[in-house]
Amino acid sequence: MEKHVAQISRILMKRGWDITVITEQYDESLPLLEKLDEMHILRIPKDQTSSKLKLWKWMINHREIFFQCDVIHCHDVFWWYLPIRMLNYKVPVFTTFHGYEGSGVPTKKAIRSRKISELLSKGSICVGDWMRGWYNAYPDVVFYGATTAKPAKAIQNNKAVFIGRLSEDTGVLEYIQAIKSLNGKISLDIFGEGDLLLNVKKEIKKIPYIHYQGVTNHAEDLYGDYEHVFVSRYLGMIEALAVGRNVYAHWNNEIKKDYLKSFPKKDAIFIFHTSDEVAKKLLKPQQKNDELLFEAQAWALKQTWENAADVYEELWKK
């Protein structure tokens, strides 16, 4: 979501928009006010995000910021904006829904909250068509992501990379087990952080062909160094396909399975559930039709952030 907002905001500013991003001060060392690439960043103090009432009070106290806008666009957390929506319904508000809550299927409360957000928005964007079934969503636009990645020369170096959040729904432990079962035939570099970080470090301790590499802000620049890419989110999948790499995506429950199956180029990636499945596929990466991979790469290269910005401006014309 961070990359999505940053990339689209930069393009919109070049087109004349004045952008203010309101977000959490997740780290107290971050300034409350900052200007980044001419983008205004306004952070809600960390101690004001511990409860809904505190956050809503902050929003109301800063309501003049919203009243001066031509457009408000929420990314998932429409409920932040709810008190302002009640105070002033004249400023049009839109919402992009990026994913689902946690690593399990949505609760009735989560579905209800999402529906209220949609109904109170002037228009909405869903990242993936799977939301129609799971959230009873009726988006104005279905979108999957974009990339600045460029094609890289094909390689066969028996190296794999995992880039993403280290959590249950990204399948990082399944990827590790698959590599371990191959006994060094393929090496693995892991980039990311999350609640499974300690588990990951414990699992790969003293394994010479699996390395934890910390975090990266430039994933698309790394894919070209590897033959195999382990990602299970749309943005990473699009970036890896644009580079021209074999993509392996893990699902841990039915909603994640539907998420992956709704990807426009699902036939060109390896979708799996168990570590045994991906281990077998790693030994035969070319079992996918080369023509499918070529078509998927051509499609991915057309998913530009310029086109994504067009989607936002077209929606706002409502």
C-alpha positions as CSV (number, residue, x, y, z in Angstrom):
1,M,0.0,0.0,0.0
2,E,2.9,2.4,0.8
3,K,4.4,2.0,-2.6
4,H,1.0,2.3,-4.3
5,V,0.2,5.6,-2.5
6,A,3.7,7.0,-3.0
7,Q,4.0,6.2,-6.8
8,I,0.5,7.5,-7.6
9,S,1.0,10.7,-5.5
10,R,4.3,11.5,-7.3
11,I,2.7,11.3,-10.7
12,L,-0.4,13.3,-9.7
13,M,1.8,16.0,-8.3
14,K,3.5,16.3,-11.7
15,R,0.0,16.7,-13.2
16,G,-0.7,19.7,-10.9
17,W,-2.3,18.1,-7.8
18,D,-1.2,19.2,-4.3
19,I,-1.0,16.0,-2.2
20,T,-1.2,15.6,1.5
21,V,-0.8,12.2,3.0
22,I,-2.2,11.5,6.5
23,T,-0.8,8.4,8.2
24,E,0.3,7.0,11.5
25,Q,3.5,7.9,13.4
26,Y,4.3,4.2,13.8
27,D,7.8,5.2,15.1
28,E,8.1,8.1,17.5
29,S,11.4,9.2,15.9
30,L,9.4,10.2,12.7
31,P,8.5,13.9,12.5
32,L,4.8,14.8,12.7
33,L,5.2,17.1,9.7
34,E,7.4,16.4,6.8
35,K,7.7,17.3,3.1
36,L,8.8,14.4,0.8
37,D,9.3,15.0,-2.9
38,E,6.9,18.0,-2.6
39,M,4.4,15.7,-0.9
40,H,3.0,16.9,2.5
41,I,3.2,14.2,5.1
42,L,1.1,14.7,8.3
43,R,1.5,12.0,10.9
44,I,-1.0,11.2,13.7
45,P,1.0,11.0,16.9
46,K,1.6,7.5,18.1
47,D,-0.2,8.0,21.4
48,Q,-3.3,9.2,19.5
49,T,-3.7,6.0,17.5
50,S,-4.2,3.7,20.5
51,S,-8.0,3.9,20.4
52,K,-10.7,4.9,17.9
53,L,-11.9,7.8,20.2
54,K,-8.4,9.3,20.4
55,L,-7.8,9.0,16.7
56,W,-11.3,10.4,15.8
57,K,-10.6,13.3,18.2
58,W,-7.4,14.1,16.3
59,M,-9.2,14.0,13.0
60,I,-11.9,16.4,14.3
61,N,-9.3,18.8,15.7
62,H,-7.7,18.8,12.2
63,R,-10.9,19.0,10.2
64,E,-10.0,22.2,8.4
65,I,-7.4,20.3,6.4
66,F,-10.1,18.1,5.0
67,F,-12.5,20.9,4.4
68,Q,-10.0,22.6,2.1
69,C,-9.6,19.6,-0.2
70,D,-11.1,19.0,-3.6
71,V,-10.9,15.2,-3.1
72,I,-10.3,12.8,-0.2
73,H,-9.1,9.3,-1.0
74,C,-8.9,6.7,1.8
75,H,-6.8,3.6,1.6
76,D,-8.5,0.8,3.5
77,V,-8.9,2.8,6.8
78,F,-12.1,4.7,5.8
79,W,-13.2,4.5,9.5
80,W,-10.5,7.1,10.3
81,Y,-12.4,9.6,8.2
82,L,-15.8,8.7,9.4
83,P,-16.4,11.6,11.8
84,I,-15.3,14.1,9.1
85,R,-17.6,12.4,6.7
86,M,-20.5,13.0,9.2
87,L,-19.4,16.7,9.7
88,N,-19.0,17.5,6.0
89,Y,-20.4,15.4,3.3
90,K,-19.8,17.9,0.5
91,V,-16.1,17.1,-0.1
92,P,-16.2,13.9,-2.3
93,V,-14.5,10.9,-0.6
94,F,-13.3,7.7,-2.4
95,T,-11.8,4.5,-1.1
96,T,-9.3,1.9,-2.3
97,F,-9.6,-1.5,-0.7
98,H,-6.2,-3.2,-0.8
99,G,-6.6,-6.5,0.9
100,Y,-8.1,-8.3,3.8
101,E,-7.7,-8.1,7.6
102,G,-5.1,-10.4,9.2
103,S,-4.2,-13.7,7.7
104,G,-7.6,-15.4,7.9
105,V,-11.1,-15.1,6.3
106,P,-12.9,-11.9,7.1
107,T,-15.3,-11.8,10.1
108,K,-18.9,-10.5,9.7
109,K,-17.8,-7.3,11.5
110,A,-15.0,-6.8,9.0
111,I,-17.4,-7.4,6.0
112,R,-20.0,-5.0,7.5
113,S,-17.4,-2.3,8.1
114,R,-16.1,-2.6,4.5
115,K,-19.6,-2.4,3.1
116,I,-20.3,0.8,5.2
117,S,-17.1,2.3,3.9
118,E,-18.1,1.5,0.3
119,L,-21.6,3.0,0.7
120,L,-20.3,6.2,2.2
121,S,-17.8,6.7,-0.5
122,K,-18.5,8.4,-3.8
123,G,-16.7,5.6,-5.6
124,S,-14.3,2.8,-4.8
125,I,-11.4,0.8,-6.2
126,C,-10.8,-2.9,-5.3
127,V,-7.4,-4.4,-5.7
128,G,-8.6,-7.7,-7.0
129,D,-11.9,-9.1,-8.2
130,W,-12.0,-11.6,-5.4
131,M,-13.5,-8.9,-3.1
132,R,-16.9,-9.2,-4.9
133,G,-17.5,-12.6,-3.4
134,W,-15.9,-12.2,0.0
135,Y,-17.1,-8.7,0.8
136,N,-20.1,-8.3,-1.4
137,A,-18.2,-5.5,-3.0
138,Y,-19.4,-3.4,-6.0
139,P,-16.3,-1.4,-7.0
140,D,-16.2,1.2,-9.7
141,V,-12.8,-0.1,-10.7
142,V,-10.9,-3.4,-10.2
143,F,-7.1,-2.9,-10.2
144,Y,-4.1,-5.1,-9.6
145,G,-1.0,-2.9,-9.3
146,A,1.7,-1.5,-11.4
147,T,5.5,-1.5,-11.8
148,T,8.6,0.3,-12.9
149,A,10.5,-3.0,-13.3
150,K,12.3,-3.7,-16.6
151,P,13.0,-7.0,-18.3
152,A,16.2,-8.7,-17.4
153,K,18.2,-11.4,-19.2
154,A,17.1,-14.9,-18.5
155,I,19.3,-16.8,-16.1
156,Q,19.6,-20.3,-14.6
157,N,21.6,-19.9,-11.4
158,N,19.5,-22.1,-9.0
159,K,18.9,-19.0,-6.8
160,A,15.6,-18.0,-5.2
161,V,14.5,-14.9,-3.4
162,F,11.6,-14.3,-1.0
163,I,10.6,-10.6,-0.6
164,G,7.6,-9.7,1.6
165,R,6.2,-9.6,5.0
166,L,7.4,-12.4,7.3
167,S,3.9,-13.7,8.3
168,E,1.7,-16.7,8.1
169,D,-0.3,-15.5,5.0
170,T,2.9,-15.0,2.9
171,G,4.0,-18.6,3.3
172,V,7.6,-17.8,4.2
173,L,8.0,-20.9,6.4
174,E,6.7,-23.1,3.6
175,Y,9.2,-21.6,1.2
176,I,12.0,-22.3,3.7
177,Q,10.9,-26.0,4.2
178,A,10.8,-26.5,0.4
179,I,14.4,-25.2,0.0
180,K,15.6,-27.3,3.0
181,S,14.1,-30.4,1.4
182,L,16.1,-29.9,-1.7
183,N,19.4,-30.1,0.3
184,G,21.2,-27.2,-1.3
185,K,20.2,-27.7,-4.9
186,I,18.7,-24.2,-4.7
187,S,19.8,-21.3,-2.5
188,L,17.4,-18.8,-0.9
189,D,17.8,-15.1,0.1
190,I,15.0,-13.7,2.3
191,F,14.1,-10.0,2.5
192,G,11.5,-8.7,4.8
193,E,10.3,-8.3,8.4
194,G,7.3,-9.2,10.4
195,D,5.9,-11.3,13.3
196,L,7.7,-14.4,12.1
197,L,11.1,-12.9,12.0
198,L,12.4,-14.9,15.0
199,N,10.9,-18.1,13.7
200,V,12.6,-17.5,10.3
201,K,16.0,-16.9,11.9
202,K,15.6,-20.0,14.0
203,E,14.6,-22.2,11.0
204,I,17.5,-21.1,8.8
205,K,20.2,-21.1,11.5
206,K,23.3,-23.0,10.4
207,I,21.8,-23.7,6.9
208,P,24.5,-22.4,4.5
209,Y,22.3,-22.0,1.5
210,I,19.5,-19.9,3.1
211,H,20.3,-16.3,4.2
212,Y,18.3,-13.6,5.8
213,Q,19.2,-10.3,4.1
214,G,17.1,-7.7,6.1
215,V,14.7,-5.4,4.3
216,T,14.8,-3.6,0.9
217,N,13.0,-0.7,-0.6
218,H,13.8,-1.6,-4.1
219,A,12.5,-5.1,-4.7
220,E,12.1,-4.7,-8.4
221,D,15.8,-4.1,-8.7
222,L,16.6,-7.4,-7.1
223,Y,14.5,-9.9,-9.1
224,G,16.9,-9.9,-12.0
225,D,19.6,-11.6,-9.9
226,Y,17.5,-14.7,-9.2
227,E,16.0,-17.5,-11.3
228,H,13.0,-18.0,-8.9
229,V,10.9,-15.4,-7.1
230,F,8.8,-16.2,-4.0
231,V,6.0,-13.6,-3.7
232,S,2.3,-13.9,-3.1
233,R,1.0,-10.3,-3.4
234,Y,-0.1,-8.7,-6.6
235,L,2.5,-6.0,-6.7
236,G,5.4,-8.4,-6.2
237,M,3.9,-10.8,-8.8
238,I,3.6,-8.0,-11.4
239,E,7.1,-6.8,-10.7
240,A,8.6,-10.3,-11.0
241,L,6.7,-11.1,-14.2
242,A,7.8,-7.8,-15.7
243,V,11.4,-8.8,-15.1
244,G,10.7,-12.2,-16.6
245,R,11.1,-14.5,-13.7
246,N,9.4,-17.7,-12.5
247,V,6.9,-16.7,-9.8
248,Y,5.8,-19.0,-6.9
249,A,2.8,-17.9,-4.8
250,H,1.6,-19.6,-1.6
251,W,-2.0,-19.8,-0.3
252,N,-2.8,-20.7,3.3
253,N,-6.6,-20.5,3.3
254,E,-9.6,-20.2,0.9
255,I,-9.6,-16.4,0.7
256,K,-5.9,-16.3,-0.2
257,K,-6.5,-19.0,-2.8
258,D,-9.3,-17.0,-4.4
259,Y,-7.0,-13.9,-4.2
260,L,-4.3,-15.7,-6.3
261,K,-6.8,-17.3,-8.6
262,S,-8.3,-13.9,-9.5
263,F,-4.9,-12.6,-10.7
264,P,-5.2,-11.9,-14.5
265,K,-2.1,-13.9,-15.3
266,K,-2.6,-16.8,-12.8
267,D,-1.8,-19.4,-15.5
268,A,1.7,-18.1,-15.8
269,I,2.6,-18.5,-12.1
270,F,3.0,-21.5,-9.8
271,I,0.2,-21.4,-7.1
272,F,0.7,-23.9,-4.3
273,H,-0.4,-24.8,-0.7
274,T,2.3,-27.1,0.7
275,S,6.1,-27.0,0.7
276,D,6.2,-30.4,-1.1
277,E,4.4,-28.9,-4.0
278,V,6.8,-25.9,-4.5
279,A,9.8,-28.2,-4.0
280,K,8.7,-30.4,-6.9
281,K,8.0,-27.3,-9.1
282,L,11.4,-25.8,-8.4
283,L,13.1,-28.8,-9.9
284,K,11.0,-28.4,-13.1
285,P,10.5,-24.6,-13.5
286,Q,9.9,-24.8,-17.2
287,Q,6.8,-26.9,-17.0
288,K,4.8,-23.7,-17.6
289,N,4.3,-22.9,-21.2
290,D,6.9,-20.4,-22.4
291,E,4.3,-18.6,-24.4
292,L,2.2,-18.0,-21.2
293,L,5.2,-16.5,-19.5
294,F,6.0,-14.3,-22.4
295,E,2.4,-13.0,-22.6
296,A,2.4,-12.5,-18.8
297,Q,5.5,-10.4,-19.0
298,A,4.1,-8.3,-21.9
299,W,1.0,-7.7,-19.8
300,A,3.0,-6.8,-16.6
301,L,5.1,-4.3,-18.5
302,K,1.9,-2.5,-19.5
303,Q,0.8,-2.0,-15.9
304,T,2.4,1.4,-15.3
305,W,1.9,3.8,-12.5
306,E,1.0,6.4,-15.1
307,N,-2.0,4.3,-16.1
308,A,-2.8,3.8,-12.5
309,A,-2.9,7.5,-11.9
310,D,-5.3,7.8,-14.9
311,V,-7.6,5.4,-13.1
312,Y,-7.7,7.6,-10.0
313,E,-8.3,10.8,-12.0
314,E,-11.1,9.2,-14.0
315,L,-12.8,8.0,-10.8
316,W,-12.5,11.4,-9.2
317,K,-14.3,13.0,-12.2
318,K,-17.5,11.6,-10.7
